[in-house]
């Protein structure tokens, strides 16, 4: 077992292009840039599913969605799937959680009246919840605020939406209206402080998973972050001339563009204000991670700590006329990934930017290798350590895959609108440097030539000149699924279920 400390950081809904180390035209992330300069930045890192629950299930188990089957928020994660926290615990660590994992408990492990079955925002098995903090339970933060003399509303979630004033930028204000809470009272600061306090108390090797909520909506940033980026000076949106033209690309997209919560607001100025606030929340996270990194240096833990930084998924942020995490576009699945190993064997890779395709399923084997633990045979990913300690691995993947289950377990409106059944409300993507192929179970497929159309605006699947390409990528996708399904069947034959 390694003596390394582990600091595994996730944010929520952070786009992969939003790092100044990757030359984003607006967002400044100096502390994450410094982490990347002292580690390795993976520029083509993708999650395997959206929304939060399915993506985190892949992140924590190293399994593709087709194997862990926790396809929507609220779908239980089968207890037979082993995760990194359980493996490290079996090896003698006590991995602790600050934040949340959006894990829906396997009901077979609880009595019918157990409170754990009343929410999908449970804790990943194997993690000790040192401070469980999610939007369904803000009790710790609320109690901390009361201790600081802050009045907490009856509905604690309103802490994220109450503004200091209502003078929004689109209505003539100087900037997007700030959150009523000061930045030092926001949950990002609160969680960072709690994590630093815990780390400062530890004597032996520790393992911390810090899962921050921001920059997840509501996009209302505390001062001064509300005014960090002017809505007048933001990058343009990647989209067609109108939402109607965009929707003509595919029946699913036309349907999604008509849904509340996914379609952009009709007021372009409001959309710009939301964009500026989103970037402001990122800078707030970056500043707090800077405090955390400095704390590690102050207590002489910096050179003994493996740091992994990523996000559960991305955000459309107005691109393709969409908001949220959804569909098949890169913006929802491309996420940041930085790994900083303090050991001497990683010195030759410091500051490296890896452009090879990497995936969330690679995080578990990377983390376990660093801690000196064996990776379960069923894991779909591969360790990223060859990128940290050598020029790179041989025969690395040349493509990425992700899946999206868009059924609703409570409302059949999607199925009815698109003429689908619940088991055909899904899609699967294969993407390399040249093409992206999107396969729907019950709707037409899509093909994008990313070299000539990096914005994914022109579907080529129906053109006879690309029929051979469609066939090639469909066959490659089938081969990928068969390979990984076979691994899972082997795992199930070897794993007790009771």
Secondary structure, DSSP 8 states (H G I E B T S, - for coil): ----EEEEEEESS--TT--GGGT-SS---HHHHHHHHTSEEEEEEE-SSSSHHHHHHHHHH---HHHH---STT----TTS--HHHHHHHTT---EEEE---B---GGGS-TT-GGGG-S-B--TT-EEEEE-BTTB-HHHHHHHHHTT----SSGGGGGT-BS----GGGT-SSS--BSS-GGGSHHHHHHHHHHHHHHH--S--EEEEE--TTSSS----TTGGGSS-GGG-------SSHHHHHTT-HHHHHHTTSTTTB--S-HHHHHHHHHHHHHHHHHHHHHHHHHHHHHHHTT-GGGEEEEEEES----TTGGGB-SS-SS-HHHHB--EEEE--SGGGGGGTTEEEEEEEETHHHHHHHHHHHT----TT--S---HHHHHSS--TT--S-EEEEEE---SS-THHHHHHT--GGG-EEEEEE-SSEEEEEESSS--EEEETTT-TT-----TT-GGGHHHHHHHHHHHHHHHHHHHHHHHHHHHHS---
